[in-house]
Amino acid sequence: MTETFGSYVHEAHGSVHSGDGPQYNFYYAAEARLREQASRRPRAVAKEDREQLAARFVPPRGMQLARDRLDERNTVLIDGLPGSGRRTAAIMLLHDLSDTRGSLHELPDTSDDTSGDTAASPLDVRDIGTGDRLLLDLSETEEARYLAIQNALSDFRDSLVRRGAHLAVVLPHHLGYLLQGELKRLTVEIGRPSAQRVLVRHLRHEGIEPAQSDLGGSDLLNYLTQAPMREVAGLADRIRRCRDVSAADRGFSHWLADSLVGQQDQRSRVAADLSARPDGRHRALLLSLALFHGAAPEAVLQGANALLRVLSHPPDSTPRLDRADLYSELSDIGAETRADGQVRFRIAGYDRAVRDHFWTFLPDIRRQLRDWFGECLAQSALLESDRKEAVSRFAAQSLRNARPEDLPWLAHQWTANKAPAYLVPDAAQVLACGLEDEQYGRYFRQQIYEWSTSSDTRLGFRQVLVLVCSTTMARSHPDQALVRLHHLARRTNGVVGVDARRALLDLARSDHRLYRRMLDRLGAGIVQGQWVEDLALFLELADPVRLVEQGSVRESLITCWSGVLRHPVESWAAALARWLTASEDVRHRELVLRVLATACDTDVRISGRLYQGARQWQYADPSASRAKTVSLLLRKIDTAQGIESYPLAV
């Protein structure tokens, strides 16, 4: 890692200095921000997220029919209007099934490589484990991929049935005309659940019990009629936060009113105000405050001045003392500075309306707004909390206006060689915002795959990719996170490479299915011989007793050990010692020694190295148990090579 990024420390328990000059520990800050952001998103398939979702879930119309279809056919296709909770319904259908055998995971939706197979089908049967529950979200897919998946679905379903697995597919409602006839009998259209019931369920989970009379106001009913299900959940969260900070004498009606006031549409008011005051400085202050709402006055001023400079606005030639001060200018745009030093608009929701207006009705300056925002984030006047909120606001506007490319552009700028190190959390967050977007999440997963496989990706940007893969993506798409972390671990050196390998191994160890998949990938890489890093990853990851009773796992272990044993004994002696020690347990002895012996095949040189390593392990502790283990290993090596067995000699 270059000096401009400072020192990134992983798993330190105190202050650590890892080089010359000042130290900057921003790795943890970025990871903490991403985990907090992910905890507010109910889209993930992780078990803890599903359990929280189940506690708040209100079944929509058609849910029972979908459940019956899934039980009968092992597959159900979920259709419905956007915002009706299609994905949530699909996750809950799978969550309700028995989890005694397989796991619940989402199928990859990008062109990942699968164990080196570049001609992989859009639906890979190797993703199906016995008893698995699979989610395939096609809600934002394009026409070509949708047709390809439908063509491959028949064979995929046959494998599902054979393995006792189940599949729930979220259909792209906008491509309903492309649904093939034979799949229509698997399709169930769900309706929008009662938004009021969803709100009440969320509130009760937070310990809030509103009276029915509190839920009949026109403002609330109008909001619930139009809001997507995810925004109803957001309203419940805002009510909870209002409760937590409100005075003791304020009740639910006040919490609700405070939560709704910011949701009122102020766009017409903003348009009228801008028409009445067309001067550039006034508008620059408006947008700066809208984006950095709640920041200090000097941060808002710096943002306004930077915007005028980026847009090449003519400077004001009036002497500074003849112009209005910042207090007057902020008052003129309807803002006030509160006792805590934060500047805010007096009208709730006005900041969001200003942002919407500028990005919607000034499309010709969107690129300049991106450049301006990137410059503003480096300002020392912005606190950590200011930057975090501003990143979310900017990302929302870029994604709303079909400019997802602005987010990776910023992430690259904030991780350039001379960029301040404290921008690393911002770079990670801006990519996470893209990953979590329903419409553009797949675009960002594909982009991250391409960056992780490119040798041109800068070291600082690789650090950010490790962060977002190991937190944001691992939570919702662990298979794809595993693939990307593997590529990063292969191609990255230094501290960032260590972080990538640790994140990869932690993810692979977290789930039996991911562990099996990682062994498959390592086996393919070792056979190809292109990546020496795969050997070290295997020696650190492979557990001599974990799933060794499964034939597919033993095959992967044998493939990997066969490649490892072709290298000098010193490089794998420690791992072999761990395996031989594990084989002293009679419960695992037979299978562990069989893996090691079979890995030698008929190659005398390899078997000689293995036996040499085993003898070194024996000499380190010349006990009868170790001597017996080595003799058993030698016997299995002879058997694997077709040599007639002989009486055991200790």
N, C-alpha and C positions, 0 to 999 in steps of 0.2 A: 504494500500500500504506500502511496506517495506521502510525503511529509505534510502536504497541505490538508490532509484529512485527519491528521493527528493519530491517536492510538485508539484502536477498538479492542476492548477487553471482553472476553466471553467467560462467564462463570467465575468472576472474581468475587471475593467476599470482603474486600476492603479496598483501599486506594492502591492502585497498581500503576507504576510508571514503566512503560515498555520501550522507551527510546529517549533520544535527546530532545530538548525543547519542551514546550508546554504540552500537557496531555488533555485530550478532549474525549470524554466518555459519553458518546451520543448513541452508541449501539443500543443500550438499554432503554434510553428515552424513546427511540424509534420503535423498539419492540413493544414497549408498554403502550404507546399510542395506538399501534396496530391492534393489539389485543383488546384495548378498550373499544376501539371502533368496531371490531368484529363482534364483540359481545352485544352490540346494539342491533345486529343484523340477524333476523330469524331465518335466513335462507340456507344456512349451513346444514349438513347432514350429520355432523358430529352428534354422538349420543346425548351429551349434555344439552345441546341445542334442541334436539328433538324432544327431550323430556320437558323442557321449558315450554316448547311450542304446544305439546299435547295438553299441558295444564291450562292453556288459554284457547284451545281450538274449539270452534263452533262448527259442527258438520254442515256443509252446504246441501242444498237440494241435489239429489242424485248420488250422494255418498254411499248409501247402502247398496244401490245398484252397482256402483263401481267396486265395492267390496265383494259382492257376489261374483262379479265378472272375473276379478283377480283370483278368487278362490277356485273357480271352475276352470279357467283357461290359463292360469299362471301369468297372464298378461292383461293389462288394461290400458287403454289410450284415453287420456283425460283431455277434454275440450271444454271451452268456455270463453267468455269475454275477458279481455285483459283487465286485470284488477279484481277479478272474482276469486282469487286465491287458488288458482289451478295447481301451482307448484306445491303450495302448502298442503293441499288435499292429497296430492300424490305422495308426499313424504309421510303424511299421517297414515295412508293406506298401508304403506310398507312398514311403518313403525308398529302398527297394530299386529303384524304377523309375528309368529314365534321367532325368537332369536337364539334358539338353543343350538343351532348348527352353524349357519353362515353369518355373514356380516351385511350391513346395509351400506351401500356406497353408490356414488354417481358414476356413470359411464363417461369416459373421456369424450369431449366434443370438439377436439382440435386434431390436427394431423400429427400427433405424437408418433415417434418411432416406438414400436413395441418389440423389445428384445432384438432389435436389429432388422426387423422385417419391414422393409420400406414399401411393400405392396399390401399393407394390412387392409382388411375389410373395414368399412365404417363401423361395423359391429363385430368385435373380436370375441369369439367363444372362450378365449383364454381368460377373459374378464369374469367368467362365471365360475363361482365355487359352489360346492354342495350346500344347498339351503340358503344361498345368497338372496338378498333383496336389492334389486337394482333400480336406479332412477335414471331416466334419460330425458333431459329437458331440451326440447326442440322449439320452445316458444319463440325464439328469435333467430332460428336457423334460416338459411337461404334455400331457394327452390332446388338447386342441384343436389345439395346434401340431403334434403328432405326426401327426394325421390330415391337417392341411393340407399338411404336407410330403410325405406319401405321395401325395396327390392331384396335387401339382405335380412329382413325381419323374419321371414319364414324359417330359414335354416337356424337362425338364432333362437327362435322359439322352441324348436325341436330340442336343442341343447338345454334350454331352460327346464323343460319337462323332465328330461332324463336325469337332471341333477337336482330336481326338487327346488328350483329357484323361481323367483317371481320378478316381474318387470312392470314398472309403471312409467308410462311415457306421457309427457306434457306436450300436447300438439300445438303447432303454430296456427292460431285461429285465423290469421290473415291468409293462410295458404290452404284453407279448408277445401277449396275446389280441386286440390291435387291429391286428396286422400283416395287411395285405391279401394275398389269395391270390397275386396275380401277382408279388409281391415275394419270396415265400418261396423261389423258385428262385434268388434272388440272395443268400440268407442262408446264412452259415456260422457254426456255433456252435463257439467255441474252448473248450478246456479249460484248467484251471489248470496252468501249467508246474511242474516240480519245484522246490519252494522251495529245496531244498538246492543244486540246480544253479545257481539264480539267486544264492544267497549266495556260492557258490564263484566264479562268474563275476565278481561285484562285487569280491570280495576279491583275485582275481588281477589285476584291473585296478589295484588299489592296491598291487601288489607283495607280497601276502600269499599264501603257498602252504600252506594247512593240510593236515595228514595226514588220511587218511580216518578214522583212529581218533579224531581230535579232533572229528569231526562226528557221532559216534554217541551222545552223551550224551542222557539222557532229557529234561533241561530244554530243550535245543536242539530236539530233535525235537518236543516238545509245542508249543513256540513256533512252529516252522515250519509245523506242521499247521494252526494257526488264523490266523496273521498274513496280512493282505492283502499283495500283492506290493510295494506301496510301503513297508510296514513292514519287509519283508525287506531292501530296499535301505537303510532306515534303520539296521537292525542292522549291516550291513556298514560303514556310515559310523561308527557308534559304536565298532566294533572298530578301525577305522583310527585314530580319535582316541585310544583307549586305548593303542595301539601307540606313537603319537607322544609320549605323556607318561609311559609306563611306564619303569621301570628296565631296564637292559640285561639283567639276569638273569631277566626275566619273559618268558615266551613266549606262544604263541597261546592255550593253555588258560586262562591268567590273563586275557588280553584278552577272551576270550569270556565268562568268568565275570563279569568286571566289567561287561560290556555287557548281560548278561542279568539281573543282579540287580535292576536298576531296572525291569525289565519284569514282575516278579512281582506278582500281584494282591494288594494289601494292603487291599482294600475291607472285608473282614470284620473285620480287625484294627482299622481306623479306626472302624467301626460299634460294635465292642465298647468301644473306648476312650471314645468319645463318650457311650455309655450309662452308663459308670462315672463320668464327670465331666461333669455337666450344667450347670455354672455358665458364665455368659456370657463372662467375661473369658478363661477357659481356651479356649473355642471361638474367640473373636476372635483370640487369639494363634495358634492352630492354623491358621486360614484365612489370616491375614496372612503367616505364614511359608510356607505352602503356595504362595501367589501370588508372594511376593518371596523365594523360596528362593535362598539364597546371598547375600542382601543383608547390610548391616551391622545390628547389634542395634538401633540407634536407628531405622532405617527400619522394621523389623518392629514396634517399639513404636508408632511413629507410625501405622502402618497399623492396628494393633489398636485404638488409642484412637479413630481416625477411624471404624472400623466400629461401635464401641459408640455413638458419637455419632450416626451416620447412622440406626442402628436404635433411637434414643431409649432406650438401655439406662440404667437408673438408675445414677447415679454411686456409687462406693464411698465411704462416709463415714468409713472408717477412716483415721486420720492416716497420711500417707505413710510415715513412718519405722517405723510399726508393721506395714506390709505387706511382703511378700517383695520382694526386688530382682529385677531382670530376669534375672540369671543363674539364680536359683532357679526363676523362672517358665518360662524356656526349658527348663531341665532337666526340669521337671515335665511338659512336653509332648513329651519325648523328643528334644530338640534339643541341639546343642552348638555352641559358638563355636570355630572352628578358628584356627590360628596366623595365617592371613591375614586374620582379622577377619570371615569369612563365617559366617553362622548356617545350619546345615543339620540336617535330621532325621538321627538315627543310622541309621534303617532306610531303605535305598534303595527308591525307588518310593513311599514313604509320602506325599510331598508331592502326587503326582498323585492318589493315592487320596483324600486329604482334599478336593482340589478337586472330584473327581467326586462325592463324597458330598454336599457342600454344594449343588452345583448340581442334583443329582438329587433329593435328599430334602428340600430346603427350597425348593420352587418358588415359594412365596409371597414370598420376599425377593429374587428375581433382579433386579428393577428396582432395589432398594436396593443390591444388590451392584454393579450398573453405576454408580450414582451414587458409591458409595464408591470404586470403582476410579478413576473420573475425577478425584476429589479427590486420591487418593493419588499419582497420577502427577505432580502439581505439587510434590511434596515435595522440598525441597533435599537431603534425606538420601539420595535415590536416585541412583545413578550411571547413566551412559548405558547400561552393560551391564545393570544391574538393570531399567531401564525396558524395554529391548528384549526381554528374556526374559519379563517380566511381561505385556507386550502380547500376545506369542504365546500365553501360557497363558490369558489372559482370552479372547482371540478363539476359542481352541479350545473353551472351555466354552460360549460364546455360540452358536457354530455347532453344536456337538453337541446343544444343547438347543433348537434351532429358534428362536433369537433373533438372526437376522442384523441386525435393525434396531438392536441395541445398538451395533454397531460404527460406523455412520455418525453415530449420536447422539454418541458420544464424539469422533469426528473434528470434528464441528461445535463441540463444547464447547472442544476444544483449539485451535481456530483462531478463537475469538470475539475481539472487539475488545480485550478486556483480558486475554487468555490469555498466559502467558509464551511467548516466542518459541521456547524450547528444546523445546516440546511439538510443534513442527511435524514432526520425524521420527516421533514417536509417532502423530500423526494420519495420516501417510502410510502407516506400517506397518500400522495397524489396518485401513485400507481394502485394502491389499495382501493381508492375510490373508483377507479376504472374497473378493477376486478370485481367489485361488488355490485356493479351496475347491471340491471337485468338485461338491458339491450346490448351493451358493449362488453360484458364480462368475457364472452368468448373471444372477442377481438384482442383483448389484453392478454388472455391466456396464450393465444397463438403468438402474439408479439414477444412475450416473455420466453416462449420456447425458442424462437429464432435468436433472441439475444443470448440465451444461455448456451446455444450451440455455435455461436460465432466467436472466432478468435479475436475479432476487432473490438469486442465489448470492453470498455475501460474498467479498471479495477474498482474504482469508486462506485460505478454503476452496478458492478457485480455484487458488491456488498449490499446494495439496496435490493437486488433480486433475491439474494439469500434470505433477507428479512421478510419480504412479501411472500415468498414461496413457503417459508417455514411457519408463517403465522396465518396470513389471510387465505392463501390458496390451500394450505394444508387443512384448514378447517372445513372448507366447502368442497374441494376437489383434490383429495390427498394423492390419488394416483398420478395426476398431472404434476402436482408439486414434487412427487418423488422423481419423476423423469427429469424435471428441470434442475432439481438439486443435484442429481447424478451428473448431468452435463456440466454444471458449474464446478462440482468437486473434481471432475476430470481435468478441467481446463484452467484452474485457478491455483496460484501458488501463494505462499506467505500466509499472513493472518486471515485474510479473506478465504483462502482455500481451506484452512483449518476450520473456520466457521461453517463453510459449506459442507465439509465432510461430517462434522458433528451434527449439523441439522439433518443431513441425509440419514445418518445412522439412527438418530433419535426417532425420526419419522418411520423408518423401516422397522424398528423394534416395537413400535407402538401398536401394531396390529398383525395378526398371523398372516392375513392376506397380503399385506404390504411386505412382510418379511419374505414370503414365498416369491412375490413378484421381483423383489430386489435380488434374490438369489438367482432367479432366471436371467435377469439383466446382466448380472456379474458373470454368469456362466457364458452367455453369448459374447460378452466383451473379452473374456479371457481366451475363448476359442479363436476369436478374430485376431487377438494379439496386438491390437492397436493401442490399448490404454493400459500401461503398467500400473496406473493408479487403481485399477480394478482388483489387482492382486492384494494390495494393502487393505482396500475396503472389505474384501471378502474375509481376510484373516481377522479383522476387527469385528465384523458383523456376525459371522457364522457361529452359531451355538451348537455344540456337539450333540445336545439332547433335545433341542427345541424342534418339534415336529419331525424328528428323524424317523418316526414310524411310518410316515407318509412316503409312498414310493416316489412321487414327483419331487419331493424335497431331497430325498437321497440322490436322485439323478442329478439334480443341480449341484449338490455338495460334491459328488464324485467328479463332475465336470470341472468344478473350480479347483478341487484338490489336485486333479491331474495336471492342470496348468501350473499351480503353485509349486508342485514337486519338481518341476523342471528347472527351478532356480536354486541357488546355493542354499545349503541347509541353514545357514545363519539367518536368512531372511524369514524363515517360517518355523524355526525351532521352538520359539515361545508358544506359538499357536498350537503346534503339535503336542507340546507338553500339556497344554490345557485339555486337549482332546483325549490324550492317553489317561490323564488323571480322571476325567469323567468316565472313561471306560472301566475304571476299577469298580464302579458301581455295577453289580451284576444285572440290574434292570436295563442298562443301556449298553453293556459290553458288546454283545453280539452285533448290533446294528452299527455302532460307532466304529468298531474295528473292520466291519465289512466295508464301510464307506472308504476308509483309508486304504485297505488292501485292493479294492476294486479300482481305485484311482490309479494304481500302478499299471493296470492292464497287463500286458505281456512285456513291458519295457523293463529290461534288467537294470538299466542305469537308474531309473526312477525308483524301482523297488529297493535298490541298494541304498539310495539316499534316504528313503523312508526308514529303512532298518537302521541306518547310521544315526538318524535323529532319535529313533526310539531307544537305541543303546545309550545315547548321551543322557536321555531322560532317566534311564534306569540307573546309570552310574551316579547321578546326582543324589539318589536315595536308594542304595542297594538293598531294598526290602524284598521279601519273598513275593509280595503282592505285585510289585513292579516287574519282577522277573517273570512271573506267570503271564502278565499282560503282554510283555514283549514276545514271549514264546507263542502265545495265542495269535498275535499279529503276524509273526513269521509263518505260522501254519496257514493262516488265511491268505497270505501273499503267495505261498506255494500252490495252494488250491486254485487261486485265481489264475495262476500261470500254467495250470494243468499238471503240476508236479504231484506225484502220489503222496498222500499224507503219511505221516509217521507218528509213532508214539510221542506224546508230549514230554519234553525234557525240561526240567527246571534247574 
